[in-house]
Amino acid sequence: MRFVYLTSPPFSGSTLFSFLANTHPAIATIGEMVGVVKSKDPETYKCSCGEKIRECRFWIQVAARMASGQFSFDPASFDTRIQLGNSPFAQRILNASMPNIVLEDLRDRMLKLWPRQSQRLAYLVSRNKALAASVLQVSGKTVFFDASKNSTFIRHLSREPDIDLRVVHLVRDVRGTSLSR
């Protein structure tokens, strides 16, 4: 699967970049692969097509594809965010980028000591891949573009032999960031 992953800080223009990428005839994107914003009511949240997200034909088809791949799917709750551990400390250690690759490798090896977290990570990577594949199948496009911006997920995607991963690191001039706030 051809997969483009966008990483960037907040307020860097990633949403606009995602919209522009989606106009390419080969690229499919759903923006950030995290689902409905938590502060929004999923019963009234509208898809970009204007339909309520749970009534949108596109999302109904994606959910059907996900179900055929053994994943239940609700467009209001993607369950794709890589989040391991229950305490804030565990989440910081298991989810965040480390200052260097040696610490990242050590953390990834230690993750095997916690089978539950290791299984959850494998499940989330598989679920993300299934969602991307479902979106590509429904859209008829060949390149999936994820604008989730979480740089730690790149490491997990890069280990998948069936993903041809490309990373875009979007940087915005600091003056633009301060003006957008």
C-alpha positions as CSV (number, residue, x, y, z in Angstrom):
1,M,0.0,0.0,0.0
2,R,1.3,3.4,-0.9
3,F,1.1,5.6,2.2
4,V,2.0,9.2,2.7
5,Y,2.2,10.4,6.3
6,L,2.2,14.1,7.2
7,T,3.9,15.2,10.3
8,S,3.9,18.8,11.5
9,P,3.4,21.0,14.6
10,P,-0.1,22.4,15.2
11,F,-1.1,25.5,13.2
12,S,1.3,24.7,10.4
13,G,-1.2,24.4,7.5
14,S,-1.6,20.7,7.6
15,T,-5.4,20.8,7.1
16,L,-5.1,22.9,4.0
17,F,-2.3,20.7,2.8
18,S,-4.5,17.7,3.3
19,F,-7.4,19.3,1.4
20,L,-5.0,20.1,-1.5
21,A,-3.5,16.6,-1.5
22,N,-7.1,15.2,-1.8
23,T,-7.6,17.0,-5.1
24,H,-5.0,14.7,-6.7
25,P,-6.7,12.0,-8.7
26,A,-4.5,9.2,-7.1
27,I,-4.6,10.4,-3.5
28,A,-7.3,9.7,-0.9
29,T,-7.2,11.4,2.5
30,I,-9.6,11.7,5.4
31,G,-7.4,14.3,7.1
32,E,-6.3,13.1,10.5
33,M,-7.1,9.5,11.1
34,V,-8.6,10.0,14.6
35,G,-12.3,10.4,14.0
36,V,-14.8,13.0,15.3
37,V,-13.4,15.7,17.5
38,K,-14.2,14.7,21.1
39,S,-15.9,18.0,21.8
40,K,-18.5,17.4,19.0
41,D,-21.7,15.3,19.2
42,P,-21.2,12.3,16.9
43,E,-25.0,12.2,16.3
44,T,-25.0,15.7,14.7
45,Y,-21.4,15.8,13.4
46,K,-21.4,16.3,9.6
47,C,-19.0,14.8,7.1
48,S,-17.4,17.1,4.6
49,C,-20.1,16.0,2.1
50,G,-22.7,17.6,4.3
51,E,-24.4,14.4,5.6
52,K,-24.3,13.3,9.2
53,I,-21.2,11.2,9.5
54,R,-23.0,8.0,10.5
55,E,-25.4,8.4,7.5
56,C,-22.8,9.3,4.9
57,R,-22.6,6.8,2.1
58,F,-18.8,6.9,1.9
59,W,-18.4,6.1,5.7
60,I,-21.1,3.4,5.4
61,Q,-19.0,1.7,2.7
62,V,-15.8,2.1,4.6
63,A,-17.4,0.5,7.7
64,A,-18.6,-2.4,5.5
65,R,-15.0,-2.9,4.2
66,M,-13.6,-2.7,7.7
67,A,-16.2,-5.3,8.8
68,S,-15.1,-7.6,6.0
69,G,-11.6,-7.3,7.3
70,Q,-12.7,-8.3,10.8
71,F,-12.8,-4.8,12.3
72,S,-15.9,-3.2,13.6
73,F,-15.9,0.5,12.7
74,D,-17.9,3.5,13.6
75,P,-17.1,6.7,11.7
76,A,-17.7,8.7,14.9
77,S,-15.0,6.7,16.8
78,F,-12.1,5.5,14.7
79,D,-10.0,3.8,17.5
80,T,-6.8,4.4,15.6
81,R,-4.8,6.6,17.9
82,I,-1.7,5.0,19.1
83,Q,-2.2,5.2,22.9
84,L,-0.6,2.7,25.2
85,G,-0.6,2.7,29.0
86,N,-3.1,4.0,31.5
87,S,-1.1,6.4,33.6
88,P,0.2,9.7,32.3
89,F,3.8,8.4,33.0
90,A,3.3,5.2,31.1
91,Q,1.7,7.0,28.2
92,R,4.7,9.4,28.1
93,I,7.1,6.5,28.0
94,L,5.2,4.3,25.6
95,N,3.8,6.8,23.2
96,A,6.1,9.8,22.9
97,S,9.1,10.4,20.7
98,M,12.3,9.8,22.5
99,P,15.3,12.2,22.3
100,N,17.3,9.7,20.2
101,I,17.0,6.5,18.3
102,V,18.8,4.4,20.9
103,L,16.2,5.2,23.5
104,E,13.4,4.5,21.0
105,D,14.9,1.1,20.2
106,L,15.3,0.4,23.9
107,R,11.7,1.4,24.6
108,D,10.4,-0.8,21.7
109,R,12.4,-3.8,23.0
110,M,11.0,-3.2,26.5
111,L,7.5,-3.0,25.1
112,K,7.7,-6.8,24.5
113,L,7.8,-7.2,28.3
114,W,4.2,-6.0,28.5
115,P,2.3,-8.4,26.2
116,R,-1.0,-6.5,26.6
117,Q,0.5,-3.3,25.4
118,S,2.5,-5.0,22.7
119,Q,-0.8,-6.7,21.5
120,R,-2.6,-3.4,21.6
121,L,0.1,-1.8,19.5
122,A,-0.1,-4.6,16.9
123,Y,-3.9,-4.3,16.8
124,L,-3.8,-0.5,16.3
125,V,-1.2,-0.7,13.5
126,S,-3.4,-3.4,11.8
127,R,-6.5,-1.3,12.3
128,N,-4.9,1.8,10.8
129,K,-3.7,-0.2,7.8
130,A,-7.2,-1.7,7.4
131,L,-8.8,1.8,7.5
132,A,-6.4,3.1,5.0
133,A,-7.0,0.1,2.7
134,S,-10.8,0.5,3.1
135,V,-10.7,4.2,2.2
136,L,-8.6,3.4,-0.9
137,Q,-11.0,0.6,-2.0
138,V,-14.1,2.8,-1.5
139,S,-12.5,5.9,-3.2
140,G,-10.8,3.9,-6.0
141,K,-7.6,5.8,-5.4
142,T,-4.1,4.3,-5.0
143,V,-2.2,6.5,-2.4
144,F,-3.4,7.0,1.1
145,F,-2.5,10.4,2.8
146,D,-2.7,10.5,6.6
147,A,-2.4,14.0,8.1
148,S,-2.5,12.8,11.7
149,K,0.8,14.5,12.5
150,N,1.9,12.1,15.2
151,S,5.6,11.4,14.4
152,T,5.8,8.3,16.7
153,F,3.4,6.4,14.4
154,I,5.8,6.8,11.5
155,R,8.2,4.4,13.3
156,H,5.5,1.7,13.5
157,L,4.3,2.2,9.9
158,S,7.9,2.0,8.6
159,R,8.2,-1.5,10.0
160,E,5.3,-2.8,8.0
161,P,6.6,-4.7,4.9
162,D,3.4,-4.1,2.9
163,I,3.5,-0.3,3.3
164,D,5.4,1.9,0.9
165,L,5.8,4.8,3.3
166,R,6.7,8.4,2.4
167,V,6.8,11.1,5.1
168,V,6.1,14.7,4.6
169,H,7.4,17.0,7.3
170,L,5.6,20.3,7.1
171,V,7.2,23.3,8.7
172,R,5.6,26.7,9.1
173,D,7.4,29.9,9.7
174,V,7.0,30.8,13.4
175,R,5.5,34.2,12.4
176,G,2.6,32.3,10.7
177,T,2.0,30.2,13.8
178,S,1.9,33.2,16.1
179,L,-0.5,35.0,13.7
180,S,-2.9,32.0,13.5
181,R,-3.3,32.0,17.2
